Amino acid sequence: MSRPFAAPMKVLCAAALALVLILFTLTSPAILNAHDDSRRITLDNGLRVYLYERHNLPLIHVVCAFDFGSKNETDDTSGLAHLLEHTILFRGTAQRTGDQISREIRRHGAYFNAHTGRDVSLFELSCPSRFADFAFRNQKEILFDLRIRQDELDKEKDVILEEISQLNDDPERYALSHFFSRLFPGHPYSLPIYGRKDVIASLSAETVSAWHRRFFVPDRCALAVVGDLSLEEMEEKVRAVFSSIPKGVEFIPEIPEAPALVRSDEFEVRMDIQKTYMVIGKRGPDYNHDDQFGVDVLTQVLGRGVNPLLNGPLRGRRRLVDSISMGYSALRCGGAIHIMLILDSKNINSAKRETVNFLKSSHNLNYTRDDFIGDEAFYALDFLESAKNQLRFGFHRTQEDGLQIASSLARYMLLNTNTGRGSYLDAIDAVDSGQIRKIASDYLGKGRYVTVIIRPQSRGK
């Protein structure tokens, strides 16, 4: 089914690229602490607002984040958040149909998109700054004045059911989805963000509407505005448009911290593919843990960047794998560190053994020149500084994208509880080899691993 807006919807699930997952935390702390051309306010109805004046381009970026994601679901409602996101974007309000909204979006030259995550749902709009009034009014209407009809909902169900079929045919996304389900057993993070087909097929307009009224309220929302307007103009427009929305009236309990993983787990399935996809990983620190910054650096050193250390045991002389990627997802109630390997099936056991052994011994590695003695230091590579440089590059790249900044700010306002967090770059700069070795010992050298293997089908099947 074709989509009426400028870009396809995205789901912030485990299939997202590691860089995208990390960039949600790169931008926000620095902007919140370092800029005079920004302002943070809270409206009387509880809406948290961050305004950032930025004149490099004649654009305005308006992002609303809601404290609502698959973490709020159960087995009986799995996929409702994803379905609600689709319905908001494409199926109209009490004032306009989905087609009318689509035409208005195009007429104003706007980019419009949304993302469903485990913790947060994001709704983005970018357009020329002279259409700022339209941007604010459009976001208020579609997010807080939704009208859901059963026939329209059923059309969007068909789209999602097709997306789930595509997910089940994608070995990388399928492997990562199963990885999360096993890394967080019994916790809402184990539920697939796309949802379950049987649940989605059975959802009624009344049920989805009830969930919308419960969660899409200003005191569960953060609004970030970045763009080519003065702070005074931004605040005036935000107050005029959003202040009249009533607060939510229903108490919603907090999601508990994910319990410790009690045992290692391995899952294997066959698909019609040529190569094997293997995910190996374990639990990491949550979004507000101080170790988050050290884990960012460690995953960059070991499995990302120009010359990751995992290349040695896995892609060196034995050539056990074709590709390596490593990611870290910092969630509100827990974290996940994972390595994705693509390889030949004959190397599965060797690659798994070498990966786990390497990770468990990573606290003994030399990460900087200072870790070497004598002449060795002159020839040694400084893996830690290289990783920091890559993260600095990623940080500064986000500063060029106003929409990325706004999305990061909105999510940060909902998730951050660490008042002493400070600047991301300062935290990265402070990481030394001793801290990296301790992080490696705490999160990789101990505890239980989860492994998911997607293997090609046997011949003749």
C-alpha positions as CSV (number, residue, x, y, z in Angstrom):
1,M,0.0,0.0,0.0
2,S,1.4,3.4,-0.9
3,R,2.0,6.0,1.8
4,P,0.8,9.6,1.3
5,F,3.6,11.4,3.0
6,A,7.1,12.3,2.3
7,A,8.8,9.3,3.8
8,P,7.9,5.8,5.1
9,M,7.2,5.2,8.8
10,K,10.0,3.7,10.9
11,V,9.9,1.4,13.8
12,L,12.6,1.9,16.4
13,C,13.1,-1.8,17.1
14,A,16.1,-3.9,17.6
15,A,16.6,-3.9,13.9
16,A,17.6,-0.3,13.9
17,L,21.2,0.5,13.1
18,A,23.4,0.7,16.1
19,L,24.4,4.3,15.2
20,V,20.7,5.4,15.1
21,L,20.1,3.9,18.5
22,I,23.1,5.7,20.0
23,L,22.4,9.1,18.4
24,F,19.2,9.4,20.4
25,T,21.4,10.2,23.4
26,L,24.2,12.1,21.6
27,T,22.6,15.5,21.1
28,S,20.4,16.3,24.0
29,P,22.6,16.8,27.0
30,A,24.9,19.2,25.2
31,I,22.1,21.4,23.9
32,L,20.2,21.4,27.2
33,N,23.3,22.6,29.0
34,A,25.3,24.7,26.6
35,H,23.1,27.0,24.5
36,D,21.8,30.5,25.2
37,D,19.6,30.4,22.2
38,S,17.3,27.7,23.8
39,R,14.6,27.6,26.3
40,R,12.8,25.0,28.3
41,I,9.2,25.4,29.6
42,T,6.4,23.3,31.0
43,L,2.8,24.3,30.2
44,D,0.1,24.2,32.9
45,N,-1.3,21.0,31.3
46,G,2.0,19.3,31.9
47,L,3.4,19.4,28.3
48,R,7.2,19.6,28.4
49,V,8.6,21.9,25.8
50,Y,12.1,22.6,24.5
51,L,12.7,25.5,22.1
52,Y,16.0,25.8,20.2
53,E,16.6,28.8,17.9
54,R,18.6,27.8,14.9
55,H,19.0,29.9,11.7
56,N,21.3,27.8,9.5
57,L,18.3,26.9,7.3
58,P,14.8,28.5,6.8
59,L,13.2,25.4,8.3
60,I,11.3,24.5,11.5
61,H,11.2,21.0,13.0
62,V,8.4,20.1,15.4
63,V,8.7,16.7,17.2
64,C,6.3,15.3,19.7
65,A,7.4,12.3,21.8
66,F,4.9,10.3,23.9
67,D,5.7,8.2,26.9
68,F,4.1,5.3,25.1
69,G,5.5,2.3,23.3
70,S,5.5,-1.5,23.3
71,K,6.6,-1.4,26.9
72,N,3.0,-0.4,27.7
73,E,1.6,-3.5,26.0
74,T,0.8,-7.0,27.1
75,D,0.4,-10.3,25.2
76,D,-3.2,-9.3,24.6
77,T,-2.4,-5.9,23.1
78,S,0.9,-6.6,21.4
79,G,1.2,-4.2,18.4
80,L,-1.4,-1.7,19.5
81,A,1.2,1.1,19.8
82,H,2.4,0.4,16.3
83,L,-1.1,0.3,14.9
84,L,-2.1,3.5,16.7
85,E,1.0,5.3,15.2
86,H,-0.1,4.2,11.7
87,T,-3.7,5.4,12.4
88,I,-2.6,8.8,13.6
89,L,-0.4,9.4,10.6
90,F,-2.7,8.2,7.8
91,R,-6.3,7.9,8.9
92,G,-7.6,11.4,9.7
93,T,-9.1,13.4,12.5
94,A,-12.5,14.8,13.5
95,Q,-11.8,17.7,11.1
96,R,-9.9,16.2,8.2
97,T,-9.6,12.9,6.4
98,G,-6.3,11.2,5.9
99,D,-6.3,12.3,2.2
100,Q,-6.9,16.0,3.2
101,I,-4.0,15.9,5.7
102,S,-1.8,14.3,3.0
103,R,-2.6,17.1,0.6
104,E,-2.0,19.8,3.2
105,I,1.4,18.2,4.1
106,R,2.4,18.3,0.4
107,R,1.1,21.8,-0.2
108,H,3.3,23.1,2.6
109,G,6.4,21.2,1.4
110,A,6.6,19.3,4.7
111,Y,8.3,16.1,5.7
112,F,6.2,14.0,8.0
113,N,7.2,10.8,9.8
114,A,6.8,8.7,12.9
115,H,8.7,6.1,14.9
116,T,7.5,3.4,17.3
117,G,9.9,2.3,20.0
118,R,9.9,0.2,23.1
119,D,9.9,3.3,25.4
120,V,8.6,6.2,23.2
121,S,6.6,7.0,20.1
122,L,7.8,9.9,18.1
123,F,6.0,12.1,15.5
124,E,8.0,14.5,13.4
125,L,7.2,17.3,11.0
126,S,9.7,19.6,9.2
127,C,8.6,22.4,6.9
128,P,9.7,25.9,5.8
129,S,9.6,28.1,8.9
130,R,7.1,30.5,7.3
131,F,4.6,27.7,7.8
132,A,5.3,27.3,11.5
133,D,1.6,27.9,12.4
134,F,0.5,25.1,10.1
135,A,3.2,22.8,11.7
136,F,1.9,23.4,15.2
137,R,-1.8,23.2,14.3
138,N,-1.3,20.0,12.3
139,Q,0.6,18.2,15.1
140,K,-2.0,19.2,17.7
141,E,-4.9,18.0,15.6
142,I,-3.6,14.6,14.5
143,L,-2.1,13.8,17.9
144,F,-4.9,15.0,20.2
145,D,-8.0,15.0,18.1
146,L,-7.9,11.6,16.5
147,R,-11.0,10.0,15.1
148,I,-10.8,6.2,14.6
149,R,-13.3,4.4,12.3
150,Q,-13.3,0.7,12.1
151,D,-13.1,0.6,8.3
152,E,-10.1,2.9,8.3
153,L,-8.5,1.0,11.1
154,D,-8.9,-2.3,9.2
155,K,-7.1,-0.8,6.1
156,E,-4.2,0.1,8.3
157,K,-4.2,-3.3,9.8
158,D,-3.6,-4.8,6.4
159,V,-0.5,-2.5,6.0
160,I,0.9,-3.7,9.4
161,L,0.2,-7.3,8.7
162,E,2.2,-7.0,5.5
163,E,5.1,-5.3,7.4
164,I,5.2,-8.2,9.9
165,S,5.4,-10.6,7.0
166,Q,8.3,-8.6,5.6
167,L,10.0,-8.7,9.0
168,N,9.7,-12.4,9.2
169,D,11.4,-12.7,5.8
170,D,14.3,-10.4,6.9
171,P,16.9,-12.5,8.7
172,E,18.6,-9.6,10.5
173,R,15.5,-8.0,11.9
174,Y,14.0,-11.4,12.7
175,A,17.1,-12.4,14.6
176,L,17.2,-9.1,16.6
177,S,13.5,-9.3,17.4
178,H,14.0,-12.8,18.9
179,F,17.2,-11.6,20.7
180,F,15.2,-9.0,22.6
181,S,12.4,-11.5,23.4
182,R,15.0,-13.8,25.1
183,L,17.1,-11.1,26.7
184,F,14.1,-9.7,28.6
185,P,11.9,-12.7,29.3
186,G,8.7,-11.9,31.2
187,H,9.2,-8.1,30.7
188,P,7.3,-5.9,28.3
189,Y,10.6,-5.3,26.4
190,S,10.3,-8.9,25.2
191,L,7.3,-8.0,23.1
192,P,7.8,-7.4,19.4
193,I,7.4,-3.8,18.4
194,Y,5.6,-4.7,15.2
195,G,3.1,-6.8,17.3
196,R,1.4,-10.1,16.8
197,K,-0.7,-10.8,13.8
198,D,-3.6,-12.4,15.7
199,V,-3.8,-9.5,18.1
200,I,-3.6,-6.8,15.5
201,A,-6.3,-8.5,13.4
202,S,-8.7,-8.6,16.3
203,L,-8.3,-5.0,17.6
204,S,-11.4,-2.8,17.5
205,A,-11.7,0.9,16.9
206,E,-13.2,1.2,20.4
207,T,-10.1,-0.4,22.0
208,V,-7.6,1.6,20.0
209,S,-9.5,4.8,20.8
210,A,-9.5,4.0,24.5
211,W,-5.7,3.6,24.5
212,H,-5.3,6.8,22.5
213,R,-7.3,8.8,25.1
214,R,-5.3,7.2,27.9
215,F,-1.8,7.8,26.6
216,F,-1.9,10.7,24.2
217,V,-2.2,13.4,26.8
218,P,0.0,16.4,27.3
219,D,1.5,15.3,30.6
220,R,2.9,12.2,28.9
221,C,4.3,14.3,26.0
222,A,7.4,16.2,25.3
223,L,7.5,18.8,22.4
224,A,10.8,19.9,20.9
225,V,10.9,22.8,18.4
226,V,14.1,23.5,16.5
227,G,14.3,26.1,13.8
228,D,14.4,29.5,12.1
229,L,12.2,31.5,14.5
230,S,13.0,33.5,17.6
231,L,12.5,31.9,21.0
232,E,9.7,34.5,21.7
233,E,7.9,33.5,18.5
234,M,8.2,29.8,19.2
235,E,6.9,30.1,22.7
236,E,4.0,32.3,21.7
237,K,2.9,29.9,19.0
238,V,3.3,26.8,21.3
239,R,1.3,28.3,24.1
240,A,-1.4,29.5,21.7
241,V,-1.8,26.1,20.1
242,F,-1.1,23.6,22.9
243,S,-2.2,25.2,26.2
244,S,-5.9,24.4,25.8
245,I,-5.4,20.6,25.7
246,P,-6.6,19.1,29.0
247,K,-4.4,16.9,31.2
248,G,-4.8,13.2,31.4
249,V,-7.0,11.9,34.1
250,E,-6.0,8.3,34.4
251,F,-3.1,7.1,36.6
252,I,-0.7,4.9,34.6
253,P,1.8,2.8,36.6
254,E,5.5,2.9,35.8
255,I,7.0,0.0,34.0
256,P,9.3,-2.0,36.4
257,E,13.0,-2.4,35.9
258,A,13.8,-5.5,33.8
259,P,14.9,-8.3,36.2
260,A,18.3,-10.0,35.9
261,L,18.7,-12.7,33.3
262,V,18.7,-16.0,35.2
263,R,20.2,-18.2,32.5
264,S,21.9,-18.2,29.1
265,D,19.6,-18.9,26.2
266,E,20.0,-20.0,22.6
267,F,17.4,-20.0,19.8
268,E,17.9,-21.4,16.3
269,V,15.6,-21.3,13.2
270,R,16.0,-21.9,9.5
271,M,15.1,-19.5,6.7
272,D,15.4,-19.4,2.9
273,I,18.7,-17.5,2.9
274,Q,22.2,-18.1,1.7
275,K,24.2,-17.0,4.8
276,T,23.8,-17.5,8.5
277,Y,22.9,-14.6,10.7
278,M,23.9,-14.9,14.3
279,V,23.3,-12.4,17.2
280,I,25.2,-12.8,20.4
281,G,24.7,-10.4,23.3
282,K,23.8,-9.7,26.9
283,R,22.3,-7.1,29.1
284,G,23.8,-3.6,29.4
285,P,23.2,-0.4,31.5
286,D,19.9,1.5,31.2
287,Y,19.4,5.0,29.7
288,N,20.1,6.8,33.0
289,H,23.1,4.7,34.2
290,D,26.5,6.5,34.3
291,D,28.1,3.5,32.6
292,Q,26.1,4.3,29.4
293,F,29.0,6.5,28.1
294,G,31.6,3.8,28.8
295,V,29.5,1.2,27.0
296,D,29.1,3.6,24.0
297,V,32.9,3.8,23.8
298,L,33.5,0.1,24.4
299,T,31.1,-1.0,21.6
300,Q,32.7,1.4,19.3
301,V,36.1,0.0,20.1
302,L,35.1,-3.7,19.8
303,G,32.6,-3.9,17.0
304,R,32.2,-0.6,15.1
305,G,34.3,2.0,13.5
306,V,37.2,1.7,11.2
307,N,39.2,-1.1,12.8
308,P,37.1,-2.9,15.5
309,L,39.0,-5.3,17.7
310,L,36.6,-8.1,17.0
311,N,38.1,-8.2,13.5
312,G,41.2,-9.9,14.9
313,P,39.6,-13.2,16.1
314,L,36.7,-13.3,13.6
315,R,38.0,-11.8,10.4
316,G,41.7,-12.4,10.7
317,R,43.6,-15.4,9.5
318,R,40.7,-17.9,10.0
319,R,38.1,-15.6,8.3
320,L,35.2,-17.0,10.4
321,V,32.7,-14.3,9.5
322,D,31.9,-12.0,6.6
323,S,30.7,-9.0,8.6
324,I,30.5,-7.7,12.2
325,S,28.4,-5.0,13.7
326,M,27.9,-4.2,17.3
327,G,25.2,-2.2,19.0
328,Y,24.0,-0.9,22.3
329,S,20.4,0.0,23.1
330,A,19.9,2.1,26.2
331,L,16.3,1.8,27.3
332,R,14.6,3.3,30.3
333,C,14.3,0.0,32.2
334,G,17.3,-1.9,31.0
335,G,20.0,-2.1,28.2
336,A,21.0,-4.5,25.5
337,I,24.5,-5.1,24.0
338,H,24.5,-7.2,20.9
339,I,26.8,-8.4,18.1
340,M,25.4,-9.3,14.7
341,L,27.6,-11.7,12.6
342,I,27.0,-12.8,9.0
343,L,28.9,-16.0,8.2
344,D,28.9,-19.5,6.6
345,S,27.0,-22.2,8.6
346,K,30.1,-24.3,8.9
347,N,31.7,-21.6,11.1
348,I,28.8,-21.2,13.6
349,N,30.4,-23.0,16.5
350,S,33.8,-21.6,16.0
351,A,32.6,-18.0,15.6
352,K,30.3,-18.2,18.6
353,R,33.2,-19.7,20.7
354,E,35.7,-17.1,19.6
355,T,33.3,-14.2,20.1
356,V,32.3,-15.1,23.6
357,N,35.8,-15.9,24.7
358,F,37.0,-12.6,23.3
359,L,34.3,-10.6,25.0
360,K,34.9,-12.4,28.3
361,S,38.6,-11.5,28.1
362,S,38.1,-8.0,26.8
363,H,38.8,-6.5,30.3
364,N,42.5,-7.6,29.8
365,L,43.0,-5.8,26.5
366,N,45.3,-2.8,25.9
367,Y,43.2,0.1,24.6
368,T,45.6,3.0,24.6
369,R,49.3,3.6,24.0
370,D,49.7,4.2,27.7
371,D,48.8,0.6,28.3
372,F,52.0,-0.6,26.6
373,I,55.5,-0.6,28.0
374,G,58.6,0.8,26.4
375,D,59.0,0.7,22.6
376,E,55.7,-1.1,22.1
377,A,53.9,2.1,22.9
378,F,55.4,3.8,19.9
379,Y,54.0,1.3,17.5
380,A,50.7,0.5,19.2
381,L,47.4,1.7,17.9
382,D,45.3,3.9,20.3
383,F,42.0,2.2,19.9
384,L,40.3,4.2,22.6
385,E,41.2,7.6,21.1
386,S,40.1,6.3,17.6
387,A,36.7,5.3,19.1
388,K,36.3,8.6,20.8
389,N,37.0,10.4,17.5
390,Q,34.3,8.4,15.7
391,L,31.8,9.2,18.4
392,R,32.7,12.9,18.3
393,F,32.2,12.8,14.5
394,G,28.8,11.2,15.0
395,F,27.9,13.8,17.5
396,H,28.8,16.7,15.4
397,R,27.1,15.2,12.4
398,T,23.8,15.2,14.3
399,Q,24.3,18.9,15.0
400,E,23.8,19.5,11.2
401,D,20.4,18.0,11.2
402,G,17.7,20.0,13.0
403,L,15.2,17.2,12.8
404,Q,17.6,14.8,14.5
405,I,18.3,17.4,17.2
406,A,14.6,17.9,17.8
407,S,13.9,14.1,17.9
408,S,16.8,13.6,20.4
409,L,15.6,16.4,22.6
410,A,12.0,15.2,22.7
411,R,13.0,11.7,23.6
412,Y,15.6,12.9,26.1
413,M,13.0,15.0,28.0
414,L,10.9,11.9,28.5
415,L,13.6,9.4,29.5
416,N,16.2,11.3,31.3
417,T,16.1,11.3,35.2
418,N,19.8,12.0,35.8
419,T,20.0,15.7,36.7
420,G,23.8,15.5,36.8
421,R,24.2,14.0,33.4
422,G,26.2,16.8,31.8
423,S,27.6,17.0,28.3
424,Y,27.9,13.8,26.2
425,L,31.2,14.9,24.7
426,D,32.6,15.7,28.2
427,A,31.5,12.3,29.4
428,I,33.1,10.5,26.4
429,D,36.4,12.5,26.8
430,A,36.6,11.4,30.5
431,V,36.5,7.7,29.6
432,D,40.0,6.1,30.1
433,S,41.4,2.7,29.6
434,G,40.9,1.7,33.2
435,Q,37.2,2.6,33.0
436,I,36.9,0.7,29.8
437,R,38.4,-2.4,31.3
438,K,36.0,-2.2,34.3
439,I,33.0,-1.7,32.0
440,A,34.2,-4.8,29.9
441,S,34.5,-6.8,33.1
442,D,31.1,-5.8,34.5
443,Y,29.1,-6.2,31.3
444,L,30.9,-8.6,29.1
445,G,33.1,-10.7,31.3
446,K,30.4,-11.8,33.7
447,G,26.9,-13.1,33.5
448,R,24.8,-14.8,30.8
449,Y,24.6,-14.6,27.0
450,V,21.7,-14.8,24.6
451,T,22.4,-16.3,21.1
452,V,20.0,-16.3,18.2
453,I,21.0,-18.2,15.0
454,I,19.1,-17.8,11.7
455,R,20.5,-20.7,9.5
456,P,19.9,-21.4,5.8
457,Q,17.4,-24.2,5.1
458,S,18.9,-27.6,4.5
459,R,19.2,-28.7,0.9
460,G,16.1,-30.2,-0.5
461,K,13.8,-28.2,1.8
